[in-house]
Amino acid sequence: MIDDILEFIFELLLELVPNAVWKVLLSVVGIAVTVVGATKITESTRIGAALIAVGTFLFIGSLFSLYRSS
């Protein structure tokens, strides 16, 4: 029952928000994750490097997707 409700809300959210907004949101999240990784790299090199890699991938991937769609 709860699965159906959550699935309905998730699908409704995906339909209402345009793809460009999701891509810009992913860009912002990518920048934030990269900044967190840069600050964490002094404490833990592995965690910091992983966060930087994920953030960079999110940022570049969403920008590339925005570029290709226009």
PLY file of the C-alpha trace (Angstrom):
ply
format ascii 1.0
element vertex 70
property float x
property float y
property float z
element edge 69
property int vertex1
property int vertex2
end_header
0.00 0.00 0.00
2.70 2.48 0.97
4.69 1.45 -2.12
1.82 2.45 -4.38
1.45 5.81 -2.68
5.17 6.57 -2.88
5.30 5.44 -6.50
2.37 7.70 -7.36
4.00 10.71 -5.65
7.33 9.99 -7.33
5.76 9.70 -10.80
3.71 12.84 -10.25
6.83 14.75 -9.23
8.71 13.53 -12.28
5.88 14.59 -14.59
5.42 18.06 -13.09
9.07 19.14 -13.00
10.71 19.70 -16.41
13.90 17.84 -17.32
15.93 21.06 -17.49
15.15 21.76 -13.84
16.35 18.28 -12.83
19.57 18.81 -14.80
20.26 22.16 -13.17
19.48 20.65 -9.78
21.96 17.84 -10.46
24.57 20.43 -11.42
24.10 22.22 -8.11
24.25 18.94 -6.19
27.41 18.00 -8.10
29.07 21.28 -7.15
28.03 20.83 -3.51
29.35 17.25 -3.36
32.64 18.37 -4.94
33.04 21.13 -2.35
32.31 18.70 0.49
34.84 16.29 -0.97
37.45 19.03 -1.19
36.99 19.86 2.48
36.96 16.18 3.53
40.14 15.31 1.62
42.29 16.59 4.51
40.63 14.15 6.91
40.29 11.11 4.66
41.90 10.94 1.25
39.70 8.10 -0.01
36.38 9.60 1.04
37.36 13.05 -0.20
38.54 11.72 -3.54
35.39 9.63 -3.96
33.16 12.62 -3.22
35.12 14.79 -5.63
34.82 12.14 -8.35
31.07 11.70 -7.83
30.46 15.45 -7.68
32.49 16.08 -10.81
30.67 13.28 -12.63
27.27 14.72 -11.64
28.23 18.25 -12.63
29.85 17.43 -15.97
27.21 14.82 -16.85
24.31 17.18 -16.25
26.00 20.03 -18.14
26.75 17.69 -21.05
23.12 16.55 -21.04
21.90 20.16 -21.04
24.22 20.96 -23.93
23.05 17.98 -26.00
19.35 18.65 -25.42
19.49 22.23 -26.68
0 1
1 2
2 3
3 4
4 5
5 6
6 7
7 8
8 9
9 10
10 11
11 12
12 13
13 14
14 15
15 16
16 17
17 18
18 19
19 20
20 21
21 22
22 23
23 24
24 25
25 26
26 27
27 28
28 29
29 30
30 31
31 32
32 33
33 34
34 35
35 36
36 37
37 38
38 39
39 40
40 41
41 42
42 43
43 44
44 45
45 46
46 47
47 48
48 49
49 50
50 51
51 52
52 53
53 54
54 55
55 56
56 57
57 58
58 59
59 60
60 61
61 62
62 63
63 64
64 65
65 66
66 67
67 68
68 69
